[in-house]
Amino acid sequence: MATDKKVSITISIEKVYRDQLRTMAAKRNLHDPDQLTSASTIAREIICQHVDELDRVEAGFVSDNTLRRREKNEKDEL
């Protein structure tokens, strides 16, 4: 996750997911009481990691498509 300035967004999730995030945060807080963790912190980590992964997958997809187009163009030129 980048260390850029954080901004707020508002999302709506089902209650069951909110409860899961709260439980995860409580477990972290029990494990390390000196490091306060909230459900929002965990949600931010999950979202950022997922977006980064999607970005990597998309970059690979774009690269694959570019390579295929080049190969097709070279084949068409022959």
C-alpha atoms as one frame of an Amber mdcrd trajectory, in Angstrom:
protein
   0.000   0.000   0.000   1.294   3.421  -0.928   2.153   5.977   1.730   0.343
   8.789  -0.089  -2.144  11.009   1.695  -5.232   9.057   2.664  -8.680  10.256
   1.615 -12.089   9.163   2.819 -14.588   7.213   0.766 -17.956   5.888   1.813
 -19.024   2.369   0.904 -21.954   0.203   1.890 -21.422  -3.458   2.674 -23.639
  -6.131   4.118 -23.801  -6.346   7.891 -22.168  -9.774   7.890 -19.020  -8.324
   6.273 -18.947  -5.410   8.689 -19.167  -7.881  11.547 -16.353  -9.965  10.061
 -14.148  -6.881   9.767 -14.897  -5.941  13.366 -14.038  -9.461  14.529 -10.771
  -9.385  12.581  -9.902  -6.021  14.137 -10.703  -7.270  17.635  -8.450 -10.301
  17.124  -5.591  -8.084  15.981  -6.097  -5.795  18.969  -5.969  -8.769  21.341
  -2.823 -10.035  19.640  -1.091  -6.636  19.772  -2.806  -4.206  22.183  -0.202
  -1.505  21.485  -1.268  -1.305  17.835  -4.888  -0.141  17.527  -6.624  -1.675
  14.521 -10.143  -0.837  13.359 -12.512  -2.492  10.930 -11.881   0.464   8.607
  -8.138  -0.154   8.713  -8.599  -3.773   7.704 -11.091  -2.840   4.983  -8.608
  -0.295   3.607  -5.838  -2.919   3.551  -8.079  -5.415   1.750  -9.297  -2.884
  -0.810  -5.814  -1.519  -1.546  -4.287  -4.987  -1.901  -7.106  -6.095  -4.193
  -6.905  -2.974  -6.366  -3.117  -3.388  -6.660  -3.596  -7.028  -7.693  -6.258
  -6.092 -10.254  -3.915  -3.440 -11.618  -1.145  -6.034 -12.062  -3.530  -8.460
 -13.762  -4.836  -5.729 -16.041  -1.297  -4.642 -16.917  -0.515  -8.234 -17.873
  -3.704  -8.437 -19.923  -2.855  -5.240 -21.780   0.696  -6.486 -22.397  -0.605
  -9.816 -23.708  -3.062  -8.081 -26.038  -0.366  -5.714 -27.300   1.938  -8.656
 -27.997  -0.824 -10.533 -29.832  -1.613  -7.477 -31.980   2.066  -7.082 -32.879
   2.335 -10.762 -33.792  -0.835 -10.510 -35.904   0.402  -7.369 -37.663   3.756
  -9.001 -38.414   1.983 -12.069 -39.766  -0.309  -9.912 -41.925   2.709  -8.066
 -43.362   4.234 -11.335 -44.593
